[in-house]
Amino acid sequence: MRLVRLIANLGYGSRKDVAWMFREGRITDADGEVLYADDKVEHAAIRIDGEPLDPPAGLVLMMHKPLGVTCSRKDPGRVVYDLLPPRYRARTPALSTVGRLDRDTSGLLLFTDDGALLHRIISPRANIAKVYEATLAQDLRGDEQPLFASGSLMLDSESTPLLPALLDVLAPRHARLHIHEGRYHQVRRMFAATGNHVESLQRTAIGGLQLRGLQAGAWRQLGADDVAQIFEPANP
């Protein structure tokens, strides 16, 4: 792949824009030597304005999604892509969220431009747990654990019961819930089925990958070991 195409696919601009960057001498190697469009150089050695080139296709990110932003590319309000470098929206292949969190839910959100990995994570066959912590409007009444674990709970407007889910009671109005599917507003609707209301909700883990060390709105790239954790069992 020519360097112009490679850099354009990473969202730095159109091919015309990137060709101009070469002419301006803005693209160099790690030693500061100016590169030309027909040079052959390893990805890791390329610099733009002195900064390393963004990772190639196969990128996986985790974000601590804050409240008030949506998992969409276009929305009248703020979207999760506003929290990433602008060029990340223009990458080819596209960088997509792995599932969604609604505007009023915070926590762990994954992005990738690897379509095969995305489908592997969200496939029901993967049986990957999503872990949420919920603060409730009322005290838990005491029968939620066996009800959620029964595999018989039917939500309004649904034709099949939910898969069994594990509920840990952390306090009278604070609970942790492990689910293995992702129906629309599932956690909120599960508690609503018991007559309760979720006041705040955060996703704290996907599989064995936990939301740790990231402030709300922050993100980081995942390495192979991090990605492998997604397919490991979630901690109890």
C-alpha positions as a printed NumPy array, in Angstrom:
array([[  0.   ,   0.   ,   0.   ],
       [  1.36 ,   3.401,  -0.925],
       [  1.973,   5.699,   2.013],
       [ -0.565,   8.231,   0.762],
       [ -3.34 ,   5.636,   0.834],
       [ -2.236,   4.238,   4.194],
       [ -2.246,   7.656,   5.879],
       [ -5.512,   8.729,   4.243],
       [ -7.185,   5.519,   5.457],
       [ -6.16 ,   6.426,   8.999],
       [ -8.257,   9.586,   8.737],
       [ -5.529,  12.217,   8.411],
       [ -7.226,  13.65 ,   5.315],
       [ -8.083,  12.865,   1.733],
       [ -5.369,  11.443,  -0.508],
       [ -4.986,  14.952,  -1.921],
       [ -4.539,  16.32 ,   1.608],
       [ -1.953,  13.671,   2.45 ],
       [ -0.041,  14.272,  -0.791],
       [  0.159,  17.943,   0.203],
       [  1.508,  16.937,   3.636],
       [  4.313,  15.043,   1.893],
       [  5.137,  18.081,  -0.233],
       [  5.219,  20.24 ,   2.906],
       [  7.712,  17.865,   4.539],
       [  5.386,  17.128,   7.44 ],
       [  5.768,  13.355,   7.131],
       [  9.081,  11.993,   8.363],
       [ 10.66 ,   8.888,   9.794],
       [ 11.583,   8.408,  13.439],
       [ 14.908,  10.175,  12.897],
       [ 13.265,  13.243,  11.404],
       [ 14.203,  12.49 ,   7.801],
       [ 11.566,  13.67 ,   5.337],
       [  9.663,  10.835,   3.673],
       [  8.324,  10.711,   0.14 ],
       [  5.12 ,   9.096,  -1.05 ],
       [  6.885,   6.206,  -2.761],
       [  9.194,   5.386,   0.162],
       [  8.948,   1.991,   1.823],
       [  9.02 ,   2.29 ,   5.594],
       [  7.527,   0.41 ,   8.53 ],
       [  4.327,   1.777,  10.026],
       [  5.914,   2.273,  13.455],
       [  8.638,   4.496,  12.005],
       [  6.309,   7.046,  10.387],
       [  5.827,  10.444,  12.014],
       [  3.388,  13.22 ,  11.146],
       [  4.414,  16.599,  12.525],
       [  6.775,  14.652,  14.765],
       [  4.037,  12.456,  16.244],
       [  3.803,   8.671,  15.703],
       [  1.279,   7.495,  13.144],
       [ -1.988,   6.174,  14.558],
       [ -2.269,   2.376,  14.871],
       [ -3.137,   0.426,  11.708],
       [ -6.381,  -1.432,  11.066],
       [ -7.172,  -3.869,  13.873],
       [ -7.505,  -1.062,  16.418],
       [ -9.396,  -1.812,  19.643],
       [-10.164,   0.908,  22.2  ],
       [-11.881,   0.988,  25.564],
       [-13.56 ,   4.12 ,  26.851],
       [-15.12 ,   5.162,  30.124],
       [-18.265,   6.543,  28.546],
       [-19.613,   9.455,  30.575],
       [-23.25 ,  10.302,  31.081],
       [-24.944,  12.526,  28.539],
       [-23.299,  11.233,  25.359],
       [-24.781,   8.796,  22.852],
       [-23.242,   5.845,  21.01 ],
       [-23.957,   7.317,  17.609],
       [-22.11 ,   9.027,  14.787],
       [-24.799,  11.674,  14.346],
       [-26.933,  13.138,  17.103],
       [-28.126,  16.636,  18.043],
       [-26.151,  16.321,  21.279],
       [-22.7  ,  14.997,  22.123],
       [-21.641,  11.606,  20.786],
       [-18.889,   9.256,  21.94 ],
       [-16.804,  10.039,  18.847],
       [-16.468,  13.624,  20.098],
       [-14.216,  12.216,  22.844],
       [-11.762,  10.709,  20.334],
       [ -9.352,  12.473,  17.954],
       [-11.446,  13.844,  15.034],
       [ -9.557,  11.754,  12.478],
       [-10.788,   8.56 ,  14.16 ],
       [-14.207,   9.181,  12.586],
       [-12.653,   9.125,   9.115],
       [-10.687,   5.873,   9.422],
       [-11.162,   3.159,   6.807],
       [-12.303,   0.588,   7.792],
       [-14.631,   2.507,  10.11 ],
       [-14.191,   2.517,  13.874],
       [-17.457,   1.281,  15.422],
       [-18.785,   0.819,  18.927],
       [-19.116,  -2.788,  20.081],
       [-22.698,  -2.645,  21.231],
       [-24.107,   0.492,  22.832],
       [-24.776,   2.235,  26.111],
       [-27.694,   4.652,  26.293],
       [-27.249,   8.339,  27.067],
       [-28.018,   7.84 ,  30.761],
       [-25.662,   4.88 ,  31.274],
       [-21.936,   5.298,  31.896],
       [-19.065,   2.849,  31.931],
       [-17.065,   0.483,  29.772],
       [-17.513,   0.898,  26.024],
       [-15.444,  -0.825,  23.333],
       [-14.591,   0.374,  19.821],
       [-12.948,  -1.536,  16.973],
       [-12.436,  -1.395,  13.218],
       [-12.069,  -5.19 ,  13.122],
       [-15.462,  -6.454,  11.939],
       [-14.705, -10.094,  12.679],
       [-13.718,  -9.274,  16.264],
       [-16.794,  -7.085,  16.742],
       [-19.122,  -9.901,  15.689],
       [-17.209, -12.411,  17.772],
       [-17.75 , -10.28 ,  20.899],
       [-21.448,  -9.588,  20.359],
       [-22.355, -13.074,  19.118],
       [-24.646, -14.952,  21.546],
       [-22.397, -17.975,  21.033],
       [-19.562, -16.144,  22.792],
       [-21.675, -16.007,  25.974],
       [-19.716, -12.966,  27.183],
       [-21.02 , -11.461,  30.417],
       [-21.72 ,  -7.759,  30.706],
       [-21.514,  -6.525,  34.292],
       [-23.508,  -3.527,  35.518],
       [-23.836,  -1.749,  38.836],
       [-27.189,  -0.127,  39.518],
       [-28.395,   2.32 ,  42.132],
       [-32.117,   1.89 ,  42.703],
       [-34.93 ,   4.195,  43.789],
       [-36.29 ,   1.68 ,  46.301],
       [-34.894,  -1.068,  48.501],
       [-34.603,  -4.472,  46.847],
       [-37.585,  -6.524,  47.924],
       [-35.624,  -9.79 ,  48.323],
       [-36.874, -12.048,  45.539],
       [-34.907, -10.49 ,  42.681],
       [-31.989, -12.936,  42.799],
       [-34.004, -16.14 ,  42.15 ],
       [-36.256, -14.323,  39.678],
       [-33.368, -13.038,  37.56 ],
       [-31.573, -16.406,  37.764],
       [-34.64 , -18.418,  36.761],
       [-34.463, -17.842,  33.02 ],
       [-38.23 , -17.28 ,  33.072],
       [-38.47 , -13.501,  33.447],
       [-40.428, -12.038,  30.554],
       [-40.126,  -8.344,  29.784],
       [-42.946,  -6.24 ,  28.397],
       [-43.286,  -6.486,  24.606],
       [-40.915,  -9.491,  24.491],
       [-41.818, -12.936,  23.169],
       [-39.016, -14.94 ,  24.817],
       [-37.844, -14.97 ,  28.43 ],
       [-34.477, -13.564,  29.454],
       [-31.46 , -15.77 ,  29.899],
       [-30.511, -16.429,  33.528],
       [-28.715, -13.479,  35.119],
       [-26.669, -13.277,  38.309],
       [-27.577, -10.571,  40.831],
       [-25.263,  -9.562,  43.683],
       [-26.832,  -7.397,  46.375],
       [-24.278,  -4.785,  47.459],
       [-26.601,  -2.667,  49.614],
       [-30.397,  -2.298,  50.001],
       [-30.488,  -0.036,  46.932],
       [-27.246,  -1.024,  45.194],
       [-26.789,  -4.156,  43.08 ],
       [-24.403,  -5.73 ,  40.578],
       [-25.913,  -7.627,  37.673],
       [-24.255, -10.065,  35.23 ],
       [-26.181, -10.532,  31.972],
       [-25.328, -12.489,  28.817],
       [-27.478, -10.712,  26.258],
       [-28.139,  -7.134,  25.291],
       [-31.803,  -6.397,  24.838],
       [-33.026,  -2.825,  24.632],
       [-32.612,  -1.107,  28.031],
       [-32.467,  -4.597,  29.508],
       [-31.147,  -3.842,  32.992],
       [-33.573,  -0.971,  33.541],
       [-36.491,  -3.083,  32.323],
       [-35.502,  -6.019,  34.536],
       [-35.701,  -3.913,  37.659],
       [-38.854,  -2.227,  36.386],
       [-40.403,  -5.71 ,  36.182],
       [-39.911,  -5.958,  39.957],
       [-41.534,  -2.566,  40.566],
       [-38.244,  -0.711,  41.022],
       [-36.528,   2.081,  39.113],
       [-32.838,   2.417,  38.188],
       [-31.559,   5.837,  39.207],
       [-27.991,   5.35 ,  37.953],
       [-26.348,   2.62 ,  35.917],
       [-22.741,   1.874,  35.012],
       [-21.211,  -0.994,  33.016],
       [-18.118,  -2.103,  34.925],
       [-16.903,  -5.093,  32.882],
       [-17.222,  -6.993,  29.625],
       [-16.119, -10.564,  30.199],
       [-12.937, -10.406,  32.246],
       [-12.057,  -6.891,  31.033],
       [-12.827,  -4.417,  33.787],
       [-13.296,  -0.672,  33.842],
       [-10.316,   0.385,  35.895],
       [ -7.936,   3.318,  35.781],
       [ -9.987,   5.443,  33.4  ],
       [-11.739,   8.647,  34.377],
       [-15.079,   9.436,  32.742],
       [-14.465,  10.485,  29.143],
       [-10.98 ,   8.928,  28.966],
       [ -9.98 ,   6.112,  26.612],
       [ -7.014,   3.907,  25.792],
       [ -5.884,   1.449,  23.149],
       [ -6.079,  -2.244,  24.038],
       [ -3.289,  -4.704,  23.443],
       [ -3.643,  -8.397,  22.671],
       [ -3.648,  -9.348,  26.369],
       [ -6.452,  -6.861,  27.066],
       [ -8.542,  -8.184,  24.184],
       [ -8.044, -11.747,  25.43 ],
       [ -9.577, -10.716,  28.771],
       [-12.864,  -9.946,  27.029],
       [-13.305, -13.675,  26.394],
       [-12.474, -14.682,  29.963],
       [-15.139, -15.177,  32.659],
       [-16.236, -12.047,  34.487],
       [-15.227, -11.822,  38.121],
       [-18.048, -12.709,  40.516]])
